[in-house]
Amino acid sequence: MRIAKWGNSLPVRLPVAVTEARRKVRMNSEEVMAATAAIRALCETPIALTAAIHDEAVRISQRHKYHMQDGQVIESVKLATFRGL
């Protein structure tokens, strides 16, 4: 499953998934809550977005011309990998 690949970047990607589910797929609130519960069950405990992660994400996104959310995902995955999660 693709979402599981991103593991601890859940705080970054879950709001995007909820927005897309509501807007494009036209899921109602109960369907969205069931889907997010399933995603949470499959993923590890998320890492909180700290100021340090945000600052490094800004540097990554500027250095490599990525979108900010992508920089946050990259930094979160780096941190999760380093911690051995």
N, C-alpha and C positions, 0 to 999 in steps of 0.2 A: 504494500500500500504506500503510495507516494507521501502522504502526510507523515507517516511513521519515519520516513527517511530524515525529516527535519527535526524529529525528536523534540528537544527543548526549545525550539523556536516557536512553540505553540502560542505564547502571548503575542508574537508578531503576526502570525498567520491566521489565528482563529478569528479575530475581528474581520479580516478580509473575507474569510469563508462565510461568515454569518451575513455580511453585507451582500455577497454574491448570491447566497441562497435566498435571501429575502427579495432581492431586486430582480435577478435574472431567472431563477428557478421558481420564484413566487411561492416559496414555502411559507406556511403560517408559523406563528410563534411556537406552537407545540412541536411541529416537525423540526424546526431549527434547534430547539432545546434537546430533542431526542438525538439529533445528529451530533451536536456538540458533546453530549454525554458519551456517545460512542467514540468520538475522537479522543476525548480525555481518557477513556478507559484504555485506549491503545497506546497512548504516549506516556513518557516518563513525566515526573513532576517538573513543571516549567521552571526555568530560571527567571527571576525577576529582572526587569529592565532597569539597570542602575545608571547613574550618571556616567560612570566609567565605561559601561557598554555603549551608551549613547555617544559619548565623545569619540570612542574608537570607531563606531559605526559611521560617524561624520567623516573621519579621516579616510576610512575605507571607501566610502561613496565618492568622496572628492578625488582621491588618488586614482581610482579605477573607473570613474564616471558611471557608477552604479546608482540606482535609486536608493533613497535613504532606508526604506524597508529592507532592501536586499543587503545593505551594509549591516543592519541590525541582525538579520538572519546569519550572516557570515560570522559576525563577532559572537553571537550566542552559540553557534555550533563550535567555534574555536574554543570557547570557554567550557562547554559541555564535554568536548573531547579531552581537553586538558585535565578536567576534573575526573575523567574516567567514567563518565555517565554513559 
